[in-house]
Each structure stands twice: as structure tokens, then as C-alpha cells.
Amino acid sequence: MAAINDLISQITDESLKKKLEQEVNKLSKQKKFGLVFESHLPEVTPLYDMPIKRGCKVMLKDRSEDKNVYSVLSIENGNVVCGIKAEEETKTLSIDDVVRVAEFGESIYPYLKPIDDVCNSSEDDFWHTLIEADNYHALQLLEYLYAGKVDCIYIDPPYNTGAKDWKYNNDYVDGNDVYRHSKWLSFIERRLKLAKNLLNPSDSVLIITIDEKEYLHLGCLLEEMFPDARIQMITSCINPNGAARSKIFTRVDEYIFFVMIGDSEPALSSRNMLDKEVETKESVNWFSLTRTGSNSLRQHSENCFYPIYVNETTLKIEGAGTPPGRGNKRDDYAPEGCVAIWPMHGNGNEGVWQVGLDELYKRLEIGAIRVGKARGKYSITYLRQGQLKEIEDGKIAVVGRDDNGVMILKRVEDQMVQARTMWNQSSHDATTFGSKLLKQILKNDATFKYPKSLYAVKDTIGFFVKNKKDALIVDFFAGSGTTMHAVNLLNSEDDGQRRCIMVTNNEISGEEAKALESKGYKPGDIEWESLGIAKSVTWPRTVCCIKGVDIKNQPLNGKYLDSEVEMKKGFRSNCIFFKLGFLDKTAVALGMQFKELLPILWMKAGAQGRCPNICGDELPKMLILPQNKFAVLIDENNFAEFENFVKEHSEIQTVYIVTDYEVNYRSMVRSLNVKDTYQLYRDYLDNFRINHGRN
């Protein structure tokens, strides 16, 4: 570049010289290696709850033909006179056809409007949170609440497939982009910049699932954004039947990126995640008693072809019959109340058991054979000789026996292994444990396309929060709500208090949008919003799984895999549903919107106890909320009384003080022995006022 600058300095035409210097300066800032993509025009968020005023920005509710963002010049007789940047012409639109918007990077002043809640534990317990919002603005709020405090972020963003037939629009590619993937990358990068600030820099993990459309570009982006982290991508089989692709291989997998920050590392596991085995909650593998592979047919071992009699009610093995002999037909006789189970292969061929009759009875006597039943089919599993030796050597502990005398086992910690980078677990099947599970809960086939397997999400985040029973987990592409479901299941297994915050928009499917538009409905209308993903999928699923019922309030059937937890028992858990809205900064500064800000103060203090509210129009002079572990001094003239109350309640560890004077605030804080203190409304306003400059 020095040689070029020397040549430019020799140019006598000052105008040309200046232009060349500007262009060379631009070129010098371009990347030579790594990911190159365009930063796209700002995204916009509709603000249906905010009034339209002169000077604000609006867009048409129906953006099918006109995607412009207008500035309101005046409001006349139910119409708004609008202008577009860099254009002198104006346009008059009906005020009923437009909605106020916030553009990317603008200073915003959010609040949380309570919509609903579900309480299936003590009200004083911790609370999960669902926030209906554009996730960019929700992340701005979460950065204010939990910067550097999040243990795990798990997201399943749009895969950029071009699909528009589901409730989270998956089409983020702009056909006019210079770089075909750049709009998607720009969209993701903006959110990851905020998400990065949430993560605990000493020990946390960012987990992102993706498929072949964007995994290369996402990997480069992550390496660029997290240069000090350890980044690893694993392959996970989520659809054994495969998704056909024209002229390419059938896809059965997806990819998961793990961005491990600080001391974060995956916990050891009883499974290596590659071997497809039958597992139990005790972390010890039980193997199918039906022989597979070579020498697995009846003619190979007639003495291992015999019926096992299983009690249809208790699933206890009551005995076994003798082999029928070479070439003889099998006899399906079974004692009363039992069914005869033969070693049959899935294709109908007669197989053999792994052990003969004598060995079968030996293992029955010690509780090393058990029976399961799923979807009307019986399965018999057993412990291999090597595992029995591990029990004898103390490497596997017998921690109890079930009602049929079968051993309940737990592997000793020093036998745990590192998971491998290719996962092939039957429980990760997105059809069986995603779509079908969601249908069981919501009783609707078309409710949400392609939900994740509950157990895939549980395993994925479990590697990093297994040993953090009070972890804070965030999912800002919540979709159908699988992440919170998985967190509740994790908590139920070890009495954890892991807290989950989910964020989702309220988009509807393309098909539903067309049907509503034909009836004259627009975004923001009740009829439109009621079909959105947050209100019709994410929240109903959350409520149902916590209560243990389906959408029709009928008990859920079955047990969770690898667990004795019955679905109908639900979870000892609480969750509150908020909608993100926006406030006027002047009204906030004047203390006119304290009630609206109270849920934010509650979340910042840790979301303990039921979210408080204030009845009536008059504000109290102070709020002392030991059940929520925080207090608020609203009138600083009452500080002496407030100080005494706080000292009487040692459980209060967060204090908010409303004062315009920094000196007064510092003086009051010095005499309070609490963990965290904040000055209102300065702390709140300053944080969001600088959003534009920061982002």
C-alpha cells in the first residue's frame, strides 16, 4: 500500500487525488482472507402497541408489494403523510393500514407485558420465561439483564432452505444479493454479537444446530467472532429414513456447532453417542437378547430358538418353553395371562436368542434380563458376561431392583467416557420424538414442521449443564419450545434448578397468512396473532408439559425415555409468558412507567417468586419483596425506613433506588449490605440509549 500511496501523492489533480485516496482507503479495509459478506439494510420490528406520531417510522401492515419504511411527516383526518429517505415525494396512507416500526440499531426502551403463566410448583420457586418478541430486541433486553451470566445458549436458527410453509419463516436469502448467503449471515451475525455478551466469559457454551446449506459459512463466522474459544462441529443422525434430495445423497443428519468458552468442556457420559444401544436411566447399556449379524437365524442354533413367557400385565418373565426341534413349527402356547415371545427379526425371519435355556434361567435368577414394551411390541434385553464381571468388580453398582427383581444399575464415574463426534442415537429421531411427541401434546399434525427430538436437545445441552444444577439457559429461536421441555426433564432427574429463557416471534405459516388476508385480516389483528407460533405452539406446549396434560386437558400417556418420570405427572416447574413492548423514554425518566418496568426488575434480580405487580394508579413509596429477593426505593425521602426493612430481610440481595442524583445514590448504597444495586431510571435509560452506538 505504501507504493500506491506514493504514486497517489504525485497526482496534481486534487479532485482526482481525493477520490482515489477514498477508494484505496475502502480497499485497504476489505478482508483478504476469511468470510466476506454484505451488511444488509436494517431489519425492522413492528410495534403494534405504540401510537403513531409525527416523526416516527412506519410501514404497511401488508408488505407483499410495498416494503418501504416511511417517516411520518403529519397526521391528517385518519391518514398519515409519509416521506422516504432521500426522496422528495410524499405518500398518503390510511393510519389503519400502517404500523409503527423500530429499525435495527435504534435506541429502544423495552418492557415486558405479562400475558399468562403456569405454576406447578411453589410460587416462591424459580420461574422460567417465554418472551414473544423479535429476538434481536429481546437480546438487547437480555444483555441488560444478564450480561456475562448465561451458562448455555442453545439455538436452532432458520436453515436458509427457502421454505415458507412453516411458522418460523426459513427464507432469509435475497435473490439480489451479491453473495447468495450474505443476508442470512448478516441476520445471524447481528444476533450472535449480542449473544456473545450474554455468555459467561469464564465458563459457558454456545450451541448452534445447522444443516448443509449454511454450515460452512456459519463455521467461518464463529471462528471469526470467537477467536479464543474452542469450536467443534459434530454430526447427529436425526432422521434414519432420510430426507431425499434431488441429484445428491439422501440426508439423514444435521450438524451441531459447540463454541466452548473459558473452562467449558463436555461432561463425560455413559454413552459414546456413536454406538446405537439400549440404555437405561442408570447409565448402563442393556443389549437386545435377539442375536443379530452372522449366525443369527434359527438354523444356526436350534437350541436358542424357544419361546419366553412374559406376563402381559407386569412384564415379568414367568418362564420359557423348550425348543421345538429342527424343522418343527413353533408353538405359541403360553401360560394364562402370558404371551409367548420368540426371537423374530424385523423382516419376519426366525432368529435365535443370545443364550440357551440354562443360561436364561441363571440370568433371570440374578435379575440380568428384563422386558420392555413400546407401541404394542415387546423387547427383551440382557446384560452381557463382561458387564456381569464389571458388577462383580465394583465397576457397575447395583443400586436397587424393580418390581420384577431386575437389577437397577449405575456405572461408577471412573468408567464414564468422552462422547464421539458422530451421534447415532435412536432417541434423537426427530420424527418419533419431535413431530409425534408434539402431535401427542397439541393434537395437530400441521402445528409445527420439523421440531427437534426432545432427547436430542436434552443430551446436547446436558453435556454442558449436567454439573450445573442452577444453570441459566437461553434459546432465542425457541420454535416449538423443545428447549424448555428438555430443561424441565433434566431438572426432574436430579432435582436441579436450571432456569430457561426462551424467545420466539409470533409468525404464522404462509398458508395461514393467505387465508387470513383473504378475509381482510392483517398482522396485529387478534385473529392473526392468535395463530402465531408463540401463542399457538410454544406457550401451549410449555403449559401442557408442565401440567402433564395435552391441549384438551387429558393426561399425557407414557414415560420419558431412560426415566421413570411419567408424562402425566408433569414437572415441578413454573413459567411466565411475556410479550416485549416498547416505552417512551421521557415517560420512563419521569417515573410514569414504573409498573411496566417492574417485570424487568424482577427478571434482573433472578426471577424468584411470582412476578409482582402493582394494583391501582398510585405508586407506593417503596417495595419490599423478600419472596422475590429484591426491593425498590421509589421515594428516596423514605430511605431510613427502607434501610431498616432491607436489613431485616437478609434474603434481599438486589436493590433498586429511584433517584436523579448520583451523589444521593452512592450515599444510600454505602449503607446497604446487598449484592447488587442499581440507580433508576438512569441505569435503564443509559443502557438502551447507547444501543445505536454499541451495535
Secondary structure, DSSP 8 states (H G I E B T S, - for coil): -HHHHHHHHT---HHHHHHHHHHHHHHHHS-SSS------S--EEE-TTS---TT-EEEES--SS----EEEEEEETTEEEEE-TT---EEEEEGGGEEEEEETT----EEEEEEEEEE-S-TTSB-EEEEES-HHHHHHHHHHHHTTTBSEEEE---------SSSS------TT-SSTTHHHHHHHHHHHHHHHHHB-TTEEEEEEEE-TTTHHHHHHHHHHH-TTSEEEEEEEE--TT-B--TTS--B-EEEEEEEEEET-----BS--SSS--EE-TTS-EEEESB--STT-BGGG-GGG---EEEETTT--EEEE-----TT--------TTEEEE--B-TTS-BB-BSS-HHHHHHHHHHT-EEEEEETTEEEEEE--HHHHHHHHHTSEEEEEE-TT--EEEEE-GGG-B---SEE--GGG-HIIIIIHHHHHHH--TTSSSS---HHHHHHHHHHHHTT-TT-EEEESS-TTTHHHHHHHHHHHHHT---EEEEEE-----HHHHHHHHHTT--TTSHHHHTTSHIIIIIHHHHHHHHHTB-TTS-B--SB-TTS--BGGG--S-EEEEEEEEE--HHHHHTTTTHHHHHHHHHHHTT-BSS-----SSS--SEEEEGGGTEEEESSGGGHHHHHHHHHH-TT--EEEEE-S-HHHHHHHHHT---SEEEEETHHHHHHHHTHHHH-
